[in-house]
């Protein structure tokens, strides 16, 4: 059975150079995605409930 992928070790600098030279690119679908503050708060809230930590404040 042939391998479907190959693993390479690259430094962050090498990856940034690949992006600058257009050898690799960030998919369009991921570029504009930014979580809103309330979405981050919801994730933090649900994470605290899951691990049964006391909630500091509810604003």
Helices and strands as residue ranges (DSSP letters): H 12-20, H 28-31, H 37-50
